[in-house]
Amino acid sequence: MGTIIQKLFRDDTEKMFIQLFRYTFVGGAAFLVDIGSLYILTSFVGIYYLISAAIAFILGLIVNYLLSIGWVFNNRTLDSAKLEFGVFALIGVVGLGFNEVLIWFFTDYVHIFYLISKMIAAVLILFWNFFARKFTLFK
């Protein structure tokens, strides 16, 4: 049992299943930062929910990057950390576009509470982010 836990959580790995497993935790941590920031910025600071969603998404993106390079992906395609973060962020910006459209659609047209809309969007965007980053940056 210890070997399985070590493979899932500690050892460097090239196995996509283990990376996706870890990325789910990373995505969860980034999601907590994202949704927590969204809630605070919208409900307490009074920022319009779509603007709050963009700011919160960026904060989650930073957490996601730091945890991804430190724990999920071992091989890196690019030598430059600045270029790597730029591509990582560009993939995130596409995800942000999906995020905004999905939150807007579910909130304004389906009439779901904005935090529930965010949760639906986050699940869909998790897969976009993982596979786009895996095959672009961390082959």
C-alpha positions in Angstrom: 0.0 0.0 0.0 2.9 2.4 0.8 4.3 1.9 -2.7 1.0 3.0 -4.3 0.7 6.0 -2.1 4.3 6.9 -2.8 3.7 6.6 -6.6 0.5 8.7 -6.4 1.8 11.4 -4.2 5.6 11.6 -4.0 7.6 10.0 -6.8 8.3 11.9 -10.0 6.2 10.4 -12.8 5.6 10.5 -16.5 2.3 8.5 -16.2 -0.6 10.6 -17.5 -3.1 9.0 -15.1 -1.0 9.9 -12.0 -0.4 13.4 -13.4 -4.2 13.8 -13.9 -4.8 12.5 -10.4 -2.3 15.0 -9.0 -3.6 17.8 -11.2 -7.1 17.2 -9.8 -5.7 18.1 -6.3 -3.8 21.1 -7.8 -7.0 22.1 -9.6 -8.9 21.7 -6.3 -6.5 24.0 -4.4 -6.5 26.6 -7.2 -10.3 26.3 -7.3 -10.5 27.1 -3.6 -8.4 30.2 -4.1 -10.5 31.0 -7.2 -14.0 30.6 -5.7 -13.0 32.0 -2.3 -11.7 35.1 -4.0 -14.8 35.3 -6.3 -17.1 35.2 -3.2 -15.1 37.7 -1.2 -14.7 40.1 -4.1 -18.4 39.9 -5.1 -20.2 39.6 -1.8 -18.0 41.7 0.5 -16.1 44.1 -1.8 -19.0 44.6 -4.1 -17.3 44.0 -7.4 -19.5 42.9 -10.3 -19.4 39.1 -10.5 -17.8 38.8 -14.0 -15.0 41.2 -13.0 -14.5 39.3 -9.7 -14.5 36.0 -11.7 -11.6 37.3 -13.9 -9.5 38.5 -10.9 -10.2 35.3 -9.0 -9.3 33.1 -12.0 -5.9 34.9 -12.3 -5.2 34.2 -8.6 -6.1 30.6 -9.1 -3.9 30.4 -12.2 -0.9 31.5 -10.2 -1.5 28.9 -7.5 -2.1 26.3 -10.3 1.2 27.1 -12.0 3.3 26.9 -8.8 1.8 23.6 -7.7 1.9 22.1 -11.2 5.6 22.7 -11.8 6.4 21.6 -8.3 4.4 18.5 -8.0 2.5 17.4 -11.1 4.7 17.7 -14.2 8.3 16.7 -14.1 9.4 17.2 -17.7 9.3 20.6 -19.1 9.4 21.5 -22.8 10.7 25.0 -22.5 13.9 26.1 -20.9 12.8 29.6 -20.1 10.6 29.9 -16.9 9.2 33.2 -18.2 8.2 31.7 -21.6 6.8 28.7 -19.9 4.6 30.8 -17.5 3.6 32.9 -20.5 2.3 29.8 -22.4 0.8 28.4 -19.2 -1.0 31.8 -18.7 -2.1 31.9 -22.3 -3.7 28.5 -21.9 -5.3 29.9 -18.7 -6.6 33.0 -20.6 -8.4 30.7 -23.0 -9.7 28.9 -19.9 -10.7 32.2 -18.5 -12.7 32.9 -21.7 -14.5 29.6 -21.3 -14.9 30.4 -17.6 -16.5 33.8 -18.2 -18.9 32.5 -20.9 -19.9 29.5 -18.9 -20.5 31.5 -15.7 -22.4 34.2 -17.6 -24.5 31.6 -19.4 -25.5 29.6 -16.4 -26.0 32.6 -14.2 -27.9 34.9 -16.6 -29.7 32.4 -18.8 -30.2 29.3 -16.8 -30.6 31.4 -13.6 -28.2 29.4 -11.4 -26.5 31.1 -8.5 -23.1 32.5 -9.6 -21.1 30.2 -7.3 -22.9 27.1 -8.6 -22.2 28.4 -12.2 -18.6 28.7 -11.2 -18.4 25.1 -10.0 -19.9 23.8 -13.2 -17.4 25.9 -15.3 -14.5 24.7 -13.1 -15.1 21.0 -13.8 -15.2 21.6 -17.5 -12.2 23.9 -17.5 -10.1 21.4 -15.4 -9.9 19.0 -18.4 -9.1 21.8 -20.9 -6.3 23.1 -18.7 -4.8 19.7 -17.9 -4.7 18.4 -21.5 -3.6 21.7 -23.1 -0.8 22.1 -20.6 0.2 18.4 -20.6 0.6 18.3 -24.4 2.0 21.8 -24.9 4.3 22.4 -22.0 5.0 19.2 -20.1 5.5 16.5 -22.7 
